Amino acid sequence: MDYAQLERLEKRVSLKPNDRQAIRQLVTMLEYSNLPKQHLGAYSKAQLEVTGGLKKGWQAALVDTGRQTAAYSGWMKALDTQNIQLAVPIAQIYVGQTITINGEHGNCGQRLNFFEETKVICGLCHECYKVQILPENLEGMFQVYFLLLNLQLPRDNARKSMIELREAVKFPYKAYIYCESIAEAKECLAIFRAAQAEFEITGVHSKISHGCSEYSMEYPAFKYSEGAGDDFETPSDWSGIEEAYFTDIPMPAPERPSNSKPILSLRDVFAFRTWVRFAELIGDKSCEKYGTRLGPELPQPFVKRVQGQARDRHKEMVELCAQG
């Protein structure tokens, strides 16, 4: 670990406590760090305080809402103790192996950029299936996140929990298990539902989806439908377009083979604070259990963005609850 870089970032943020770029770099750097016993600054101290409060089996214990809320209060206290007054918005958290489809790295950001420019779906994305999980509210979101930490999946499949900030994509809370075939997706869906029943989690919907949401919005036939065949016909020129596009754009290898870690990081805690503030802004009453006034504030651009979607997000919550 580059302790000198960590120390520089800590010093930079102490001098400019609203430097969002430096804060994001710092909490990301701390996520997989092995901190020395000497404290390098406020964020390192907060990281050690968060991890120091974890007991063996914390992943399973925190599926329980009561334990979550108590822990959340402690995490926010750790930030307050270090006078951390601004949290950068972190919408999503990954666990499990990095996304791979049939041995090839997902590089989802690059493939989505390609799709936005060309409206061509990468060949690899045709093999990508997911278990899509839709919690009805924030409480369910937290339960699902900690449940995903406990799942024993066929190949430690990549999992993601997130709040939805894309205006054109429905439902505010989501989680995904990434799979490389329909058969694997069905197996992972069964594992998830069994764990959901074991922990007696209600108000959470799950199904199989195909590729990214943007693909089926543009091409409805690409969407996965239970019991139906593959109705999507891939245009003959797509492979050539993809090959030409990526000829001079190398796909980067992931920084690490897995996003799982034995601790809870400060970056995770920032994500939890982001989720609670998001829930408050869209009128999700379940956020009151977590203490909406606890912890640092989120930047105004994030607040305004969510406020602009709040009415629609609340309607989506109601719609999902009505599905039973």
N, C-alpha and C positions, 0 to 999 in steps of 0.2 A: 504493500500500500504506500502511496506517496503522501507521507505525513507532512512534508513541506507544503504541498498543494492544499492539503486539508487545513493546515494552519493559516495559509494565505486567505483561503475562503472564509474561515472563521473571523479573521481580522477584518476582512472586507465587509462582512455583514455587520460586525460590531460597529463599524464606522458609518455604514449605510444600511440601516435595518430594513429599508424598503426596497432593496435591490433584489427583485424577484428572480432575475437570472442567476445571481450568485446563490440565493437560497435554494433554488432548484438543483443547481450543481452540487451543493453541499449535502442536501438530504439524499441525493442519488448516490453520491460517493460514500456516504455513511452506511448505506443499505447493506453492503457486503463487506464492511470493514471489520478488522480485528483491532479494536481500539486499545491503546496502551492504558495503563492505570492512571497515568497523569492525564488530566483533563485539558483538552486543547481549546475549549471555548464552549459557549452556551449550547450549541447544537450537539456537540459531542457529549456534553453532560446530560442533556435531555435524552439522547439515544441510550446512554448507559442506565439512566433511571427507568426508562421504558422497559428495557430488556431485563433489568434487575428485578422487576416485579413479577416476572413470569415463573410459574411453577411447572413441574413436570406434568405433561398431559394438558397443557393450556389450550391446545388446539381444539380438543373435544369439549373441554369445560366451557369455552367461550361460545359454543353453540347456544347455550342457555342465555336468554335475554337478560335475566337479572344479573348474571355475572358480566355480561357485556357492558351493561350500563354502569356498573360499579367500576369496571376496568377503564371504560372511556373517561369517566370522571377523573381517575388517577392519571391517565395519559395527558389530559388537558391541564391538570395541576402541574405536571412535570414541565409542560411548555410555559405555563404561567410563572413557575418558580424561576425559570431562566429568562424571564421577560421577553419571550418570543411572542410578538404581537401581530405578526402577519404570517399567514400560511399560503404558500403557493397552491393553486388549485390542482389537484391530482385526481383525475376522474376514474382511472382504472388501475387495477392491480392484477398481475399475473402470478400464478404458481404452477408448479409442475415443469416438465421439460419445455424448452423453447419449441415454438411451433414448427413441426416438420410434417410433410406429407410425402409418404413413400420414400423417406430418406432425404428429401430435399428441404432445405430451410424455407419457411413460409415467406419471409420478407414482405409481409402484408402491405406495409406502407408503400413500397415501390410498386407493387402490383396494383394497388388502388390508384396511385398516380397515373399509371399506364392506362387503366380503365377510364379515368376521368378525361384523359386526353384523346383516347381513341375509340372508346365504347367497345373495346375488345376485352373479353375475359381470358386471362391467362390459362393455358392448358392445365397447369397444376391446380388451379382453383376449381376445376371441374371435379377433382377428386376430394375436395375439402367438404366434409360434413361436420355439423356441430350438434351437440345437445344445447338447445337454447332454453334458458331458465328465466322465468319472468316472475320475480317477487311482486306482490301487490303493494308493498310499502317498504319503508326504510327498515323496520324491524325484520321483515323477511329477508331483506338484502343482507343484513349483518348475519343472520342465521345461515343463509346460503354460503356466504363467504367462508365462514369458519367450518361449515360442513364440507366445502370443497377441499379445505386443508387436510381433512381426515380421510378422503376417498382413496381407496386402493384400486387404481385403474390399470388396464392391461399393459400400458407402457408409460405410466406416470404422465398421462396425456396433459398437454397444456390446458390450463383453466384460467379464465378471466372473469373478474367481477367489475362492473362499471355502471356509472350513471350515463344516461343518454343525453348528449348535447347537440346531436345533429338534428336540425329542425325538421327535416323531412322523414325521419325515422321514428316510429312509434314506440311508446312505453318508456317510462323514466328509469326503471331499474332492470338490470340484466346481468346474467352470467352465462358463460359458454364453456363447454368442454369440446376441445378440438379433436376431430377424428379424421381418418383417411379413407373411410369407406362407410357405406350404409350399415353393413354388418357390425362394424366397430361402434358406430353411433348408437345402434340399438342396444348393444351390450352395455355401453356407458350409461345410456338412459335408464336401463334396468338397475344398474348399480346405484345411480343417483336416487332413483325413486325408492329403492330399498332402504338406503341410508336416511332419506327424508322420513319414511315411515318409522324407522327405528328411533329417530330423535323427535318424532311427533311434531314435525313442522307442517303447518297449514298455511294457506294463502300464497302458495308458490306453484306456478304452472310450468310445465316442461314439455318439450317436443323436439323433433329433429328439424334442422334447417340446412340449407345448401349454400355454401359460399358466403359472401358478404351481402348485407342487406341491399346495398346499392345495385347488385347484379340483378336480383329478382324485381327490383323497382323498374329497371330498364327493360328487362326481359322476363315477363311473368312466367314463361314456360320453364325457366331455370329453377324456379322455386320447388323445393321438395314437397311432395304430396303423398301421404300414406296410402299405399295400395295402388298408386298410379305408376305408370312406367315413366321413363325419361323422355319427355315430349320435346326437349330442347335440341334443335338441330344446329350444330356448330358450323358456321359459314366456312367454306373451303379456304378462304384467304386469311383466316385469323392466325394460323400458325406462322405464316410468312411475315405478317405484320409484327407479331410478337418477336420473332427472331431478329428482324431488322432493328426494332426499337431497342432491344437489350444488348445488341452487339457491342456497343461502346459504353454500356452502363453495367459495371460489375455488381453482382449481388453480394453485399457484405455478409460475412459470417457473424453469428451472434457472439456477444461478449462472453457468454457462459452457456454451458449446455442445459442448465436448469435454472428456473426462477424461484425454486423452493429454497427456503433457508430455515434454520432451527429457531430463529428469533423473530420477533416482531420489530420492524424497523421504524425509524422516525418518518420515513417516507410513507409507510403504511398508515401511521397515525395522522399524517397530513391528509391522506386520502379519506380516512374516516371523518375528519373534520369537514372536508369538502362535501361528503355525502350528507352529513347532518345539515349543513347550511343549505345545500340544494333542496333537501326535504322541507326545510322550513320555508324556503322561497316558493315552493310549488303547493304549499298548503297541506302537507302530509302531517297529520296530527301525531303519528307514531314517533316523530322526532322529539316530541316533548319528553319522552322517557330518557333521552340521552342528555338533555340539558343544552338547549339551543344557545344559551348565553355563555357557555363554557368555551374556553379556548380562544385562539387568535381569530381575527377577522380575515375574510377573503378579499382579494382585490376587487375594486369597483367594476372593472370590465367584466369579470366573471359574474358578479351579482347582477349587472344589467343584462347580460346575455340570458341568464336563467329567468329573470323577471319577464323578459320578452317572450319566453316560452311557457310561463307558469300556468296560464289558463288552460292551454292545450294539454300540458302534462297532467294537470289535475283531472281533466276529463278522461284522459287515458287511464289513470288510476281507477276511476270510477268504472270505466268500461271493463277493465280487467277483473275487478272485484265481482262485477255482475255475471261474469262467465262461470263463477262458482268453482 
